Amino acid sequence: MRYFIQLAFFGAAYHGWQRQPNALSVQEVLEDCLSKLLKQPVEVVGAGRTDAGVHARMMIAHVEVEHTVQTNDVVRRLNAFLPSDIAVQDMRAVNPNAHARFDATSRSYEYWVAPHKNPFYKDTAHYCKHPLDVGRMNEAAGLLLGHRDFECFSKSHTDVKTFYCDVQEAHWSVEGDLLVFRITADRFLRNMVRAVVGTLLEVGKQTYPPAHVKTILKSKDRSKAGASVPAKGLYLTSIVYPNTVYFNG
């Protein structure tokens, strides 16, 4: 029986989602706890990779179990096993061919920027001491919509078949004492969101005009875009699937 597991994690202690040979990952911790709980070897497949230090308010992974389980009971017991920085939120039966990564139709991220020094955001947001023009940043962010090739924002030497992404939302908002950037797309390239944010911050600092983002996009050259911002401010917030993936859905 195949299940989707929905979880959240605070990524500071982990070398990303994906299991690593010499570093602790969220996938490794989840698989080890599930294997002990279900008394069978378990492999989970995540909706995507997150870099070291990135957080997730919602991650989806699928798992194959030898027999039907009581999902509420598994969630309760699994949370008792897991460390305090990982929490399972839900577990649902899905169709046998449902795939956490390939069936996702969109993913959303947030990036938090603290425009004023605040010790309570030390591990959760990127402090930017330079004044930022949010209007300019939103003008530049709007240029991402409708564009297809995002090679300029991809980590160098990434092994992918295409750099095409369908960005459906890209917008900054002022929320209390934070600047929050939200972006939604069908898929993301490695390091893409952090590179986009770094570039938009340069626009906000008036290093170059919003229209220069078009030049960066056309260049397909990572060195033309801004520096990647720190992982600690990035949050995976939502993953959307068609109802057809769910068992009897």
Secondary structure as GFF3:
##gff-version 3
##sequence-region A 1 249
A	DSSP	beta_strand	2	9	.	.	.	ID=ss1
A	DSSP	three_ten_helix	11	13	.	.	.	ID=ss2
A	DSSP	alpha_helix	26	38	.	.	.	ID=ss3
A	DSSP	beta_strand	44	46	.	.	.	ID=ss4
A	DSSP	beta_strand	55	64	.	.	.	ID=ss5
A	DSSP	alpha_helix	71	81	.	.	.	ID=ss6
A	DSSP	beta_strand	86	94	.	.	.	ID=ss7
A	DSSP	beta_strand	106	114	.	.	.	ID=ss8
A	DSSP	three_ten_helix	119	121	.	.	.	ID=ss9
A	DSSP	beta_strand	126	127	.	.	.	ID=ss10
A	DSSP	alpha_helix	134	142	.	.	.	ID=ss11
A	DSSP	three_ten_helix	151	153	.	.	.	ID=ss12
A	DSSP	beta_strand	167	175	.	.	.	ID=ss13
A	DSSP	beta_strand	178	185	.	.	.	ID=ss14
A	DSSP	alpha_helix	192	204	.	.	.	ID=ss15
A	DSSP	alpha_helix	212	219	.	.	.	ID=ss16
A	DSSP	three_ten_helix	222	224	.	.	.	ID=ss17
A	DSSP	three_ten_helix	231	233	.	.	.	ID=ss18
A	DSSP	beta_strand	234	240	.	.	.	ID=ss19
A	DSSP	three_ten_helix	243	245	.	.	.	ID=ss20
###
